Amino acid sequence: MARFAVPVGLLAFCAIAFWLSTQFDRVPPILLRGMQPEHFPQLVVILIAALAVCVMVFDPVVEQQRRPARMVWISMGLFAVFALLAQVDLFLGLGVFAGALALCWGERRPWALALVAVVGPAFVFFLFDQVFEIRFPRGLLTNLWYG
């Protein structure tokens, strides 16, 4: 029963966050570019809720061994690396952070590392840029796309 505590807590959080997002002011249609202000937070909340339900349904209970302190400190250091690289380009920082973190946590398959480090950030970029029409700050890689 304790395995449901975190997903149920996430679902409660999502319900409150969704309700709060309905309180946002609406943008007049003449000024609207893309989505209304509440749509994106609601989309994220629905995704989080769906993932929480998936955890409850599909995630088997597995006893995890404690991670070495070295891995914790490396993971924390990667946040600093991300913060520095994000100054050059947000998606360069995101790709390096995600790939290095997966490597630190034990992923060794090259295709999986490439998926996390390259495909994931590229998917996020194109989702926001093309679907949500949200432009990102210019950087080394985003300048290649924005011109």
CYANA upper distance limits for C-alpha pairs under 8 A (distance plus 0.5 A):
  1 MET  CA      5 ALA  CA      7.90
  3 ARG  CA      7 PRO  CA      8.48
  3 ARG  CA     56 MET  CA      8.31
  3 ARG  CA     61 VAL  CA      7.98
  4 PHE  CA      8 VAL  CA      6.41
  4 PHE  CA     56 MET  CA      6.78
  5 ALA  CA      9 GLY  CA      6.50
  6 VAL  CA     10 LEU  CA      6.59
  7 PRO  CA     11 LEU  CA      6.67
  7 PRO  CA     52 ALA  CA      5.37
  7 PRO  CA     53 VAL  CA      7.34
  7 PRO  CA     55 VAL  CA      7.48
  7 PRO  CA     56 MET  CA      7.06
  8 VAL  CA     12 ALA  CA      6.74
  8 VAL  CA     52 ALA  CA      8.07
  9 GLY  CA     13 PHE  CA      6.69
 10 LEU  CA     14 CYS  CA      6.52
 10 LEU  CA     48 ILE  CA      8.19
 10 LEU  CA     49 ALA  CA      7.39
 10 LEU  CA     52 ALA  CA      7.15
 11 LEU  CA     15 ALA  CA      6.66
 11 LEU  CA     49 ALA  CA      6.05
 11 LEU  CA     52 ALA  CA      7.36
 12 ALA  CA     16 ILE  CA      6.89
 13 PHE  CA     17 ALA  CA      6.56
 14 CYS  CA     18 PHE  CA      6.37
 14 CYS  CA     45 VAL  CA      6.00
 14 CYS  CA     46 ILE  CA      7.90
 14 CYS  CA     48 ILE  CA      7.79
 14 CYS  CA     49 ALA  CA      6.75
 15 ALA  CA     19 TRP  CA      6.72
 16 ILE  CA     20 LEU  CA      6.66
 17 ALA  CA     21 SER  CA      6.66
 17 ALA  CA     45 VAL  CA      7.58
 18 PHE  CA     22 THR  CA      7.11
 18 PHE  CA     41 PRO  CA      8.05
 18 PHE  CA     42 GLN  CA      6.24
 18 PHE  CA     45 VAL  CA      6.97
 19 TRP  CA     23 GLN  CA      7.66
 20 LEU  CA     24 PHE  CA      8.06
 21 SER  CA     38 GLU  CA      5.82
 21 SER  CA     41 PRO  CA      7.22
 21 SER  CA     42 GLN  CA      7.20
 22 THR  CA     38 GLU  CA      6.86
 24 PHE  CA     37 PRO  CA      7.35
 24 PHE  CA     38 GLU  CA      6.63
 25 ASP  CA     37 PRO  CA      8.10
 26 ARG  CA     36 GLN  CA      6.97
 26 ARG  CA     37 PRO  CA      7.42
 27 VAL  CA     31 LEU  CA      7.03
 27 VAL  CA     32 LEU  CA      6.52
 27 VAL  CA     36 GLN  CA      6.88
 27 VAL  CA     37 PRO  CA      7.95
 28 PRO  CA     32 LEU  CA      6.78
 32 LEU  CA     36 GLN  CA      7.53
 33 ARG  CA    133 GLU  CA      8.43
 34 GLY  CA    132 PHE  CA      6.69
 34 GLY  CA    133 GLU  CA      6.63
 35 MET  CA     39 HIS  CA      6.72
 35 MET  CA     40 PHE  CA      7.96
 35 MET  CA    132 PHE  CA      7.49
 36 GLN  CA     40 PHE  CA      8.37
 37 PRO  CA     41 PRO  CA      8.35
 38 GLU  CA     42 GLN  CA      6.67
 39 HIS  CA     43 LEU  CA      6.61
 40 PHE  CA     44 VAL  CA      6.80
 41 PRO  CA     45 VAL  CA      6.59
 42 GLN  CA     46 ILE  CA      6.56
 43 LEU  CA     47 LEU  CA      6.74
 44 VAL  CA     48 ILE  CA      6.71
 45 VAL  CA     49 ALA  CA      6.61
 46 ILE  CA     50 ALA  CA      6.57
 47 LEU  CA     51 LEU  CA      6.69
 48 ILE  CA     52 ALA  CA      6.66
 49 ALA  CA     53 VAL  CA      6.78
 50 ALA  CA     54 CYS  CA      6.74
 51 LEU  CA     55 VAL  CA      6.72
 52 ALA  CA     56 MET  CA      6.93
 53 VAL  CA     57 VAL  CA      6.71
 54 CYS  CA     58 PHE  CA      6.11
 54 CYS  CA     59 ASP  CA      7.74
 55 VAL  CA     59 ASP  CA      5.40
 67 ARG  CA     71 MET  CA      7.23
 67 ARG  CA     72 VAL  CA      7.95
 68 PRO  CA     72 VAL  CA      7.43
 69 ALA  CA     73 TRP  CA      6.85
 70 ARG  CA     74 ILE  CA      6.66
 71 MET  CA     75 SER  CA      6.54
 71 MET  CA    104 CYS  CA      7.26
 71 MET  CA    105 TRP  CA      7.81
 72 VAL  CA     76 MET  CA      6.73
 73 TRP  CA     77 GLY  CA      6.57
 74 ILE  CA     78 LEU  CA      6.71
 74 ILE  CA    104 CYS  CA      8.00
 75 SER  CA     79 PHE  CA      7.35
 75 SER  CA    101 LEU  CA      6.88
 75 SER  CA    104 CYS  CA      7.98
 76 MET  CA     80 ALA  CA      7.63
 77 GLY  CA     81 VAL  CA      6.97
 78 LEU  CA     82 PHE  CA      6.55
 78 LEU  CA     97 PHE  CA      6.59
 78 LEU  CA    100 ALA  CA      8.09
 78 LEU  CA    101 LEU  CA      7.69
 79 PHE  CA     83 ALA  CA      6.70
 79 PHE  CA     97 PHE  CA      7.78
 80 ALA  CA     84 LEU  CA      6.80
 81 VAL  CA     85 LEU  CA      6.58
 81 VAL  CA     93 GLY  CA      7.94
 81 VAL  CA     97 PHE  CA      7.72
 82 PHE  CA     86 ALA  CA      6.29
 82 PHE  CA     93 GLY  CA      5.26
 82 PHE  CA     94 LEU  CA      6.99
 82 PHE  CA     96 VAL  CA      7.85
 82 PHE  CA     97 PHE  CA      6.16
 83 ALA  CA     87 GLN  CA      7.29
 83 ALA  CA     93 GLY  CA      7.71
 84 LEU  CA     88 VAL  CA      7.84
 84 LEU  CA     93 GLY  CA      8.05
 85 LEU  CA     89 ASP  CA      6.71
 85 LEU  CA     90 LEU  CA      7.50
 85 LEU  CA     92 LEU  CA      7.07
 85 LEU  CA     93 GLY  CA      5.01
 86 ALA  CA     90 LEU  CA      4.60
 86 ALA  CA     91 PHE  CA      7.58
 86 ALA  CA     92 LEU  CA      7.30
 86 ALA  CA     93 GLY  CA      5.24
 86 ALA  CA     94 LEU  CA      7.87
 87 GLN  CA    139 GLY  CA      8.30
 88 VAL  CA     92 LEU  CA      8.09
 88 VAL  CA     93 GLY  CA      8.30
 88 VAL  CA    139 GLY  CA      6.17
 88 VAL  CA    140 LEU  CA      6.71
 89 ASP  CA     93 GLY  CA      6.77
 89 ASP  CA    138 ARG  CA      7.67
 89 ASP  CA    139 GLY  CA      4.77
 89 ASP  CA    140 LEU  CA      5.88
 89 ASP  CA    141 LEU  CA      6.85
 89 ASP  CA    142 THR  CA      7.67
 90 LEU  CA     94 LEU  CA      6.64
 90 LEU  CA    137 PRO  CA      8.27
 90 LEU  CA    139 GLY  CA      7.57
 91 PHE  CA     95 GLY  CA      6.41
 91 PHE  CA    121 PRO  CA      6.61
 91 PHE  CA    122 ALA  CA      8.27
 91 PHE  CA    125 PHE  CA      8.16
 91 PHE  CA    141 LEU  CA      7.70
 91 PHE  CA    142 THR  CA      8.33
 92 LEU  CA     96 VAL  CA      6.66
 92 LEU  CA    140 LEU  CA      8.43
 92 LEU  CA    141 LEU  CA      7.50
 93 GLY  CA     97 PHE  CA      6.41
 94 LEU  CA     98 ALA  CA      6.47
 94 LEU  CA    117 ALA  CA      8.09
 94 LEU  CA    121 PRO  CA      7.01
 95 GLY  CA     99 GLY  CA      6.50
 95 GLY  CA    116 VAL  CA      7.86
 95 GLY  CA    117 ALA  CA      4.79
 95 GLY  CA    118 VAL  CA      6.37
 95 GLY  CA    120 GLY  CA      8.26
 95 GLY  CA    121 PRO  CA      6.47
 96 VAL  CA    100 ALA  CA      6.36
 96 VAL  CA    117 ALA  CA      6.75
 97 PHE  CA    101 LEU  CA      6.40
 97 PHE  CA    117 ALA  CA      8.17
 98 ALA  CA    102 ALA  CA      6.65
 98 ALA  CA    116 VAL  CA      6.58
 98 ALA  CA    117 ALA  CA      5.91
 99 GLY  CA    103 LEU  CA      6.68
 99 GLY  CA    113 LEU  CA      6.15
 99 GLY  CA    114 ALA  CA      7.79
 99 GLY  CA    116 VAL  CA      6.33
 99 GLY  CA    117 ALA  CA      4.89
100 ALA  CA    104 CYS  CA      6.51
101 LEU  CA    105 TRP  CA      6.66
102 ALA  CA    106 GLY  CA      6.97
102 ALA  CA    107 GLU  CA      5.97
102 ALA  CA    113 LEU  CA      7.31
102 ALA  CA    116 VAL  CA      8.12
103 LEU  CA    107 GLU  CA      5.43
103 LEU  CA    108 ARG  CA      6.92
103 LEU  CA    113 LEU  CA      7.73
107 GLU  CA    112 ALA  CA      7.99
107 GLU  CA    113 LEU  CA      7.51
108 ARG  CA    112 ALA  CA      8.28
108 ARG  CA    113 LEU  CA      7.76
109 ARG  CA    113 LEU  CA      6.83
110 PRO  CA    114 ALA  CA      6.60
111 TRP  CA    115 LEU  CA      6.58
112 ALA  CA    116 VAL  CA      6.77
113 LEU  CA    117 ALA  CA      6.40
114 ALA  CA    118 VAL  CA      5.86
114 ALA  CA    119 VAL  CA      7.25
115 LEU  CA    119 VAL  CA      5.29
115 LEU  CA    120 GLY  CA      6.63
116 VAL  CA    120 GLY  CA      5.72
116 VAL  CA    121 PRO  CA      8.14
117 ALA  CA    121 PRO  CA      7.27
118 VAL  CA    122 ALA  CA      6.63
119 VAL  CA    123 PHE  CA      6.44
120 GLY  CA    124 VAL  CA      6.81
121 PRO  CA    125 PHE  CA      6.57
122 ALA  CA    126 PHE  CA      6.66
123 PHE  CA    127 LEU  CA      6.39
124 VAL  CA    128 PHE  CA      6.68
125 PHE  CA    129 ASP  CA      6.41
126 PHE  CA    130 GLN  CA      5.93
126 PHE  CA    131 VAL  CA      7.84
127 LEU  CA    131 VAL  CA      5.71
127 LEU  CA    132 PHE  CA      7.15
128 PHE  CA    132 PHE  CA      5.30
128 PHE  CA    133 GLU  CA      6.47
128 PHE  CA    134 ILE  CA      5.93
128 PHE  CA    135 ARG  CA      7.94
129 ASP  CA    133 GLU  CA      5.23
129 ASP  CA    134 ILE  CA      5.56
129 ASP  CA    135 ARG  CA      6.20
129 ASP  CA    136 PHE  CA      8.18
130 GLN  CA    134 ILE  CA      8.23
136 PHE  CA    142 THR  CA      8.00
137 PRO  CA    142 THR  CA      8.13
138 ARG  CA    142 THR  CA      6.02
138 ARG  CA    143 ASN  CA      6.26
139 GLY  CA    143 ASN  CA      6.17
140 LEU  CA    144 LEU  CA      7.68
141 LEU  CA    145 TRP  CA      7.62
142 THR  CA    146 TYR  CA      6.56
143 ASN  CA    147 GLY  CA      5.83
